[in-house]
Amino acid sequence: MVYLMELWESIRDFLGTGGDVLFVVMGALFLMWVLMIERFWFLTGVFPKMKQDIIDRWNAREDTTSWYAHKIRDAWISEANEKLNARILLIKTCVAICPLIGLLGTVTGMIAVFEIMAVQGTGNPRLMASGISMATIPTMAGMVAALSGMFFASRLETRVRRAKEKLVDSLPHH
């Protein structure tokens, strides 16, 4: 319990140092991870049953060689592919937007530095340092969020591609 309180205080201090933009980075990061966890869950829990259902329906067909049968096979593969790729674009968008949100934090932090310089002059380095900190921390947070997302999103895409290939291989194409 004490550890959680210390962790929360550290997070709160970090968010306070980086400014309000960090809340937006945190929201994008949270959305990205919720979507990625859902996709991994779909790939490991839901899709294997869906794949087996498609294979069973294909094997139950008497006609697997006609043009019509091949169009049905292609439609089932296309439907499965659509479900496999659901929300992948949204995940990639979250990955791409995190550094941009961080840059927004840099701009707002630098504006704060310039405001301090305009009011106080350049004689108070402590005030300028807090503004520079507010400018650099969101950029770093956005980059870290994007890097974590890039790694797992690319793994997710690879798993989606392999799942589709295995489905296609499981449905004989005579």
Backbone bond lengths (Angstrom), bond angles and torsions (degrees), N, CA, C in turn:
res aa  C-N    CA-C-N  psi(-1)  N-CA   C-N-CA  omega(-1)  CA-C   N-CA-C  phi
1 M - - - 1.448 - - 1.528 110.59 -
2 V 1.344 115.51 -42.56 1.462 119.99 178.95 1.523 110.06 -64.56
3 Y 1.348 116.15 -37.98 1.457 120.76 179.05 1.523 110.85 -62.65
4 L 1.334 117.03 -41.81 1.461 120.28 179.01 1.521 111.52 -64.74
5 M 1.320 117.06 -37.49 1.466 120.14 178.18 1.527 110.46 -65.61
6 E 1.336 116.18 -41.97 1.472 119.90 178.51 1.533 110.46 -65.85
7 L 1.332 116.28 -39.77 1.457 120.16 178.03 1.524 110.24 -62.75
8 W 1.331 117.04 -45.22 1.457 120.80 179.11 1.524 111.18 -61.86
9 E 1.344 117.58 -41.36 1.466 120.57 178.51 1.524 110.81 -63.97
10 S 1.327 117.14 -39.93 1.469 120.25 177.91 1.524 110.86 -63.34
11 I 1.326 116.45 -43.80 1.466 120.26 178.64 1.520 110.38 -63.99
12 R 1.323 117.15 -43.08 1.464 121.08 179.57 1.529 111.23 -62.74
13 D 1.346 116.65 -42.28 1.469 120.04 177.47 1.525 110.95 -63.14
14 F 1.336 116.11 -42.31 1.463 120.56 179.24 1.521 110.47 -62.02
15 L 1.336 116.54 -45.07 1.461 120.17 179.19 1.525 111.03 -64.68
16 G 1.326 116.96 -36.93 1.461 120.32 178.56 1.517 111.99 -67.90
17 T 1.319 116.81 -37.13 1.469 120.82 -179.91 1.517 111.52 -69.86
18 G 1.342 116.69 -36.40 1.462 120.25 -176.31 1.509 114.95 -87.58
19 G 1.290 117.85 -11.58 1.460 119.94 177.96 1.517 112.85 91.96
20 D 1.315 114.56 177.99 1.465 122.11 -174.97 1.522 113.44 -65.07
21 V 1.314 117.60 -24.12 1.463 120.54 -178.44 1.531 110.62 -63.44
22 L 1.330 116.80 -27.59 1.461 119.14 179.01 1.524 111.94 -63.25
23 F 1.318 118.29 -28.21 1.457 120.17 176.44 1.530 110.23 -65.97
24 V 1.316 116.64 -36.10 1.466 120.64 178.02 1.528 109.67 -69.43
25 V 1.342 117.22 -42.17 1.466 120.78 176.03 1.524 109.21 -60.07
26 M 1.321 116.27 -44.68 1.457 120.79 -179.91 1.537 110.75 -62.09
27 G 1.312 117.69 -40.02 1.470 120.83 177.61 1.518 111.96 -64.22
28 A 1.336 117.08 -44.32 1.469 120.51 178.37 1.526 110.77 -64.43
29 L 1.328 116.15 -40.47 1.465 120.78 178.62 1.527 110.44 -64.19
30 F 1.323 117.32 -43.39 1.460 121.39 178.99 1.528 110.64 -61.50
31 L 1.330 117.28 -47.39 1.461 121.71 178.78 1.521 110.76 -59.63
32 M 1.329 116.44 -45.10 1.457 121.22 -179.07 1.528 110.54 -59.30
33 W 1.331 117.21 -46.31 1.461 120.90 -177.29 1.515 112.16 -70.97
34 V 1.327 118.28 -35.61 1.461 120.14 175.86 1.529 109.62 -62.03
35 L 1.323 116.68 -43.85 1.462 120.63 179.56 1.529 111.57 -65.91
36 M 1.334 117.33 -40.84 1.467 119.25 179.82 1.525 111.54 -67.73
37 I 1.316 117.84 -40.68 1.468 120.58 178.06 1.526 109.77 -63.48
38 E 1.322 116.57 -40.81 1.469 119.78 177.75 1.520 110.70 -61.86
39 R 1.319 117.97 -41.51 1.467 121.22 -179.81 1.534 111.38 -67.06
40 F 1.337 117.37 -41.05 1.465 119.58 176.73 1.526 110.10 -64.02
41 W 1.325 117.10 -39.15 1.452 120.86 177.30 1.526 110.15 -63.29
42 F 1.329 117.16 -43.04 1.459 121.00 178.41 1.527 110.52 -60.47
43 L 1.323 116.72 -44.78 1.468 120.76 -178.01 1.522 112.79 -65.07
44 T 1.318 117.26 -35.29 1.462 119.44 -175.98 1.519 113.61 -95.80
45 G 1.322 118.09 -26.22 1.458 120.16 -175.18 1.511 115.50 -108.24
46 V 1.323 117.26 -41.01 1.458 120.88 -172.77 1.529 111.78 -96.34
47 F 1.330 116.62 -46.14 1.458 119.62 -173.58 1.529 114.19 -62.78
48 P 1.331 120.48 -39.13 1.475 117.95 178.37 1.529 112.92 -56.49
49 K 1.327 117.89 -38.11 1.467 120.94 177.41 1.530 110.52 -68.36
50 M 1.339 115.64 -40.99 1.456 120.22 178.29 1.525 110.47 -63.02
51 K 1.310 116.10 -43.43 1.469 121.63 179.22 1.527 110.21 -60.92
52 Q 1.326 116.23 -46.29 1.459 119.90 -179.44 1.522 111.01 -63.67
53 D 1.326 117.65 -37.08 1.458 121.50 177.67 1.533 110.49 -63.38
54 I 1.318 116.87 -43.14 1.469 120.71 179.08 1.525 109.80 -64.29
55 I 1.328 117.18 -43.66 1.469 121.06 179.19 1.530 110.32 -62.34
56 D 1.335 116.48 -43.74 1.471 120.27 179.63 1.529 111.06 -62.75
57 R 1.338 116.65 -42.80 1.466 119.54 178.65 1.529 111.14 -63.82
58 W 1.335 116.27 -39.10 1.467 120.26 179.06 1.534 110.73 -65.84
59 N 1.324 115.97 -45.11 1.470 119.93 -178.60 1.525 111.68 -69.27
60 A 1.321 117.69 -24.57 1.465 121.23 178.79 1.527 112.16 -77.48
61 R 1.299 116.77 -15.92 1.469 120.62 179.97 1.528 110.12 -71.77
62 E 1.312 115.32 140.19 1.462 119.43 174.79 1.517 110.06 -80.12
63 D 1.323 115.58 -36.69 1.464 120.90 -177.87 1.525 108.82 -101.32
64 T 1.321 116.91 110.90 1.475 120.78 176.02 1.528 111.43 -122.13
65 T 1.330 116.93 8.79 1.467 118.54 -175.31 1.520 114.02 -115.76
66 S 1.316 118.62 -16.61 1.466 120.37 -176.53 1.525 111.27 -74.70
67 W 1.316 114.55 166.58 1.459 121.01 177.33 1.528 109.62 -60.71
68 Y 1.326 116.37 -41.55 1.463 122.24 179.77 1.531 110.34 -61.43
69 A 1.323 118.18 -43.66 1.462 122.59 179.70 1.532 110.32 -63.26
70 H 1.301 116.45 -39.18 1.469 120.07 179.74 1.525 111.43 -68.00
71 K 1.321 116.55 -33.68 1.471 119.62 176.73 1.531 110.53 -69.27
72 I 1.322 117.10 -37.25 1.464 120.38 175.92 1.525 109.46 -64.06
73 R 1.333 116.37 -45.23 1.483 121.27 177.64 1.523 110.51 -57.63
74 D 1.330 116.31 -46.94 1.464 120.70 179.97 1.529 111.38 -63.14
75 A 1.326 117.23 -37.64 1.469 120.70 179.37 1.526 110.30 -66.54
76 W 1.338 117.14 -41.31 1.464 119.92 178.63 1.530 111.02 -64.98
77 I 1.325 115.74 -40.57 1.478 119.73 178.26 1.523 109.70 -65.42
78 S 1.313 116.59 -42.11 1.468 120.64 179.66 1.526 111.39 -63.60
79 E 1.313 116.33 -41.39 1.465 120.91 178.60 1.534 110.57 -63.58
80 A 1.324 116.18 -43.90 1.472 120.38 178.26 1.525 110.42 -64.50
81 N 1.333 116.43 -40.46 1.464 120.94 179.26 1.524 110.91 -62.99
82 E 1.309 116.45 -39.58 1.467 120.64 178.31 1.527 110.76 -62.81
83 K 1.324 116.40 -42.64 1.460 119.88 178.87 1.525 111.41 -69.68
84 L 1.321 117.04 -34.76 1.468 120.17 177.84 1.525 111.22 -65.26
85 N 1.319 116.88 -39.53 1.467 121.31 -174.81 1.525 113.53 -90.25
86 A 1.328 116.87 3.68 1.467 119.93 179.58 1.529 109.98 -59.09
87 R 1.288 117.06 133.85 1.471 126.48 175.60 1.533 114.74 69.54
88 I 1.323 118.36 2.63 1.469 120.09 177.08 1.529 109.89 -64.84
89 L 1.319 116.96 -41.51 1.467 120.43 179.06 1.528 111.11 -63.75
90 L 1.320 117.34 -38.50 1.462 120.71 177.79 1.530 111.09 -65.47
91 I 1.322 116.56 -38.54 1.475 120.57 176.41 1.517 109.87 -63.05
92 K 1.331 117.26 -46.11 1.471 120.61 179.00 1.526 111.41 -62.48
93 T 1.332 116.66 -35.22 1.467 120.74 177.76 1.524 110.33 -65.62
94 C 1.325 116.80 -43.08 1.476 120.03 177.51 1.528 110.64 -61.24
95 V 1.329 116.31 -41.66 1.471 120.31 178.51 1.527 109.74 -60.75
96 A 1.327 116.35 -44.67 1.466 120.34 -177.12 1.522 112.72 -70.78
97 I 1.319 117.25 -30.81 1.458 120.01 -174.11 1.532 112.67 -82.07
98 C 1.342 117.74 -24.26 1.473 120.38 -177.59 1.538 113.08 -56.34
99 P 1.343 119.57 -49.30 1.472 117.73 178.24 1.528 112.83 -64.65
100 L 1.321 117.03 -31.24 1.461 119.82 178.84 1.518 111.41 -67.93
101 I 1.324 116.05 -39.10 1.460 119.51 175.88 1.530 109.41 -64.18
102 G 1.342 115.91 -40.50 1.464 120.03 176.05 1.520 112.11 -59.73
103 L 1.316 116.94 -40.28 1.470 120.30 177.33 1.520 111.68 -65.53
104 L 1.331 115.91 -34.30 1.463 118.93 174.14 1.525 110.00 -60.12
105 G 1.339 116.30 -40.58 1.461 120.43 175.75 1.517 112.36 -62.52
106 T 1.330 116.76 -36.55 1.463 120.52 177.07 1.526 110.69 -62.88
107 V 1.315 115.39 -44.95 1.468 119.63 -179.19 1.531 110.28 -63.57
108 T 1.332 116.89 -46.40 1.469 118.32 -179.32 1.530 111.16 -66.33
109 G 1.333 117.43 -35.52 1.467 120.46 176.96 1.520 111.82 -65.85
110 M 1.318 116.95 -40.59 1.469 119.82 178.81 1.528 111.16 -68.39
111 I 1.318 116.25 -34.20 1.473 119.12 175.18 1.523 109.09 -61.76
112 A 1.332 116.79 -41.47 1.471 120.42 178.10 1.524 110.46 -62.77
113 V 1.334 117.43 -40.22 1.474 120.59 178.30 1.524 109.71 -62.26
114 F 1.311 117.20 -45.33 1.460 120.06 -178.52 1.531 111.27 -66.29
115 E 1.333 117.08 -34.51 1.461 119.48 176.25 1.526 110.83 -64.99
116 I 1.335 116.33 -41.85 1.466 120.58 178.00 1.524 109.88 -62.91
117 M 1.333 115.58 -43.06 1.474 119.06 179.66 1.528 110.75 -64.18
118 A 1.327 117.11 -36.34 1.463 120.05 -179.19 1.523 110.93 -68.65
119 V 1.327 117.11 -37.57 1.464 120.79 -176.87 1.517 110.92 -84.89
120 Q 1.320 117.65 -48.68 1.470 122.58 -172.46 1.529 113.72 -95.49
121 G 1.307 116.51 -17.63 1.461 119.18 -172.28 1.520 109.22 84.46
122 T 1.319 116.42 -172.10 1.458 120.31 -177.41 1.521 111.57 -97.00
123 G 1.312 117.46 12.28 1.459 120.63 -175.35 1.519 114.81 -83.84
124 N 1.331 119.02 -7.82 1.460 120.53 -178.57 1.532 110.14 -115.75
125 P 1.329 116.43 89.25 1.470 119.57 -176.43 1.528 113.31 -65.96
126 R 1.324 117.43 -27.43 1.466 119.48 -179.52 1.533 110.63 -64.21
127 L 1.318 117.50 -43.46 1.463 120.38 178.28 1.523 111.33 -65.74
128 M 1.332 116.63 -39.88 1.464 119.82 178.87 1.526 110.51 -67.20
129 A 1.332 117.98 -36.60 1.466 121.14 -179.55 1.522 111.10 -63.30
130 S 1.331 117.40 -38.87 1.470 118.37 179.45 1.525 110.81 -65.91
131 G 1.319 116.56 -36.97 1.466 119.94 177.24 1.515 112.01 -68.38
132 I 1.332 116.77 -39.10 1.470 120.43 178.17 1.526 109.57 -67.18
133 S 1.329 116.98 -38.53 1.462 121.00 175.88 1.520 109.85 -61.32
134 M 1.328 116.64 -43.15 1.454 120.70 178.60 1.526 110.27 -64.16
135 A 1.322 117.12 -25.11 1.459 120.87 -179.74 1.525 112.29 -82.31
136 T 1.318 118.35 -33.54 1.469 119.55 -173.93 1.529 113.57 -92.74
137 I 1.311 117.79 -31.96 1.465 120.22 -176.92 1.540 112.31 -62.30
138 P 1.322 120.83 -43.68 1.468 118.69 178.25 1.533 113.05 -62.46
139 T 1.312 117.28 -36.10 1.462 119.80 177.71 1.522 110.23 -62.94
140 M 1.324 115.98 -46.04 1.458 120.17 178.61 1.530 110.08 -62.09
141 A 1.312 118.29 -44.41 1.464 121.59 -179.22 1.528 110.96 -63.21
142 G 1.314 116.72 -42.00 1.467 120.36 177.92 1.516 111.97 -63.68
143 M 1.323 116.70 -39.76 1.469 120.46 179.18 1.533 110.82 -68.28
144 V 1.318 117.98 -43.28 1.471 121.06 178.47 1.520 110.34 -62.61
145 A 1.328 117.08 -42.79 1.462 120.80 178.28 1.528 110.47 -61.49
146 A 1.322 116.59 -44.19 1.463 120.40 -179.58 1.529 111.51 -66.08
147 L 1.330 116.96 -40.05 1.471 119.46 -179.99 1.522 111.38 -63.80
148 S 1.318 117.06 -44.05 1.473 118.89 178.38 1.522 109.89 -63.02
149 G 1.300 116.29 -41.22 1.461 120.14 179.70 1.516 112.82 -67.17
150 M 1.338 117.20 -39.23 1.470 120.43 179.82 1.520 110.93 -61.05
151 F 1.313 116.46 -45.94 1.464 120.51 -177.86 1.526 110.76 -60.78
152 F 1.319 116.69 -51.90 1.460 119.55 -175.74 1.530 112.11 -74.37
153 A 1.313 118.00 -31.00 1.469 119.94 176.88 1.524 110.59 -67.14
154 S 1.325 117.47 -38.25 1.474 119.12 178.29 1.523 110.61 -68.64
155 R 1.323 117.63 -37.82 1.475 120.15 175.19 1.525 110.37 -64.01
156 L 1.308 116.01 -40.06 1.454 120.93 179.12 1.527 110.82 -63.19
157 E 1.315 116.81 -45.26 1.466 120.72 178.56 1.524 111.58 -61.30
158 T 1.323 117.01 -39.56 1.460 121.02 178.16 1.528 110.49 -63.45
159 R 1.325 116.03 -43.55 1.463 119.43 179.40 1.523 111.58 -66.00
160 V 1.322 117.79 -37.13 1.465 121.40 177.62 1.523 109.69 -64.35
161 R 1.332 116.41 -45.17 1.467 120.59 -179.94 1.527 110.78 -61.59
162 R 1.333 117.09 -44.48 1.474 120.89 179.21 1.522 111.30 -64.59
163 A 1.326 117.45 -39.37 1.465 120.75 179.68 1.522 110.21 -62.62
164 K 1.331 116.65 -40.88 1.470 119.45 178.52 1.520 110.38 -66.85
165 E 1.341 116.67 -43.13 1.468 119.75 179.72 1.526 111.16 -61.14
166 K 1.335 116.82 -40.56 1.468 120.10 178.89 1.519 111.17 -65.75
167 L 1.329 117.09 -37.61 1.456 120.37 177.12 1.522 109.98 -63.56
168 V 1.318 117.03 -47.01 1.471 120.96 -179.19 1.523 109.78 -61.29
169 D 1.321 117.57 -42.09 1.466 121.69 179.67 1.523 111.80 -66.56
170 S 1.343 117.15 -28.03 1.459 121.30 -178.29 1.528 113.07 -77.33
171 L 1.314 116.31 -16.30 1.477 120.78 -179.83 1.512 108.71 -105.11
172 P 1.323 117.92 100.19 1.467 119.67 -176.90 1.528 111.50 -57.87
173 H 1.275 115.14 136.22 1.471 123.03 -178.60 1.520 106.71 -111.98
174 H 1.316 116.48 95.28 1.483 120.40 -175.73 1.489 110.74 -82.82
